[in-house]
Amino acid sequence: MRFGLMQSKVGLTALLRKYRFTVNNKTKEPLKMNVKSFILTAEGGIWLDAHEI
């Protein structure tokens, strides 16, 4: 479990070092949360654009 968490953190760090993420226009603002879902999610999702640094 701890090794998997460490791998996730290393992978996220690698992405954040190489890319800049911005919110796409398809993301509906203000965010409305889906109350019917067990896991907290935004209705329509959160769309991101990745720009290489």
C-alpha positions as CSV (number, residue, x, y, z in Angstrom):
1,M,0.0,0.0,0.0
2,R,2.7,2.5,0.9
3,F,4.8,1.6,-2.2
4,G,1.7,2.2,-4.4
5,L,1.1,5.6,-2.8
6,M,4.8,6.5,-3.3
7,Q,4.6,5.5,-7.0
8,S,1.5,7.6,-7.4
9,K,3.2,10.6,-5.9
10,V,6.3,10.2,-8.1
11,G,4.1,9.9,-11.2
12,L,2.1,13.0,-10.3
13,T,5.4,14.9,-9.7
14,A,6.8,13.9,-13.1
15,L,3.6,15.1,-14.8
16,L,3.6,18.4,-12.9
17,R,7.3,19.0,-13.7
18,K,6.8,18.6,-17.5
19,Y,3.3,20.0,-18.1
20,R,1.2,23.0,-17.1
21,F,-2.5,22.2,-16.6
22,T,-5.3,24.7,-17.2
23,V,-9.1,24.4,-17.0
24,N,-10.7,23.8,-20.4
25,N,-13.8,25.8,-21.6
26,K,-15.9,22.6,-21.5
27,T,-15.8,22.7,-17.7
28,K,-19.0,24.1,-16.4
29,E,-18.5,26.9,-13.9
30,P,-19.5,27.2,-11.1
31,L,-19.0,23.6,-10.3
32,K,-22.1,21.6,-9.3
33,M,-21.4,18.5,-7.3
34,N,-23.1,15.2,-8.2
35,V,-25.0,14.3,-5.1
36,K,-26.2,10.9,-6.4
37,S,-22.6,9.6,-6.7
38,F,-20.9,7.8,-3.8
39,I,-17.6,9.5,-4.7
40,L,-17.6,13.3,-4.8
41,T,-17.6,14.3,-8.5
42,A,-18.5,17.4,-10.5
43,E,-21.5,17.2,-12.9
44,G,-20.1,17.1,-16.4
45,G,-16.6,16.4,-15.2
46,I,-13.6,18.6,-14.9
47,W,-11.8,19.1,-18.3
48,L,-8.1,20.0,-18.3
49,D,-5.7,21.0,-21.0
50,A,-2.1,20.0,-20.7
51,H,0.6,22.3,-22.1
52,E,4.2,21.1,-22.3
53,I,6.6,23.4,-20.5
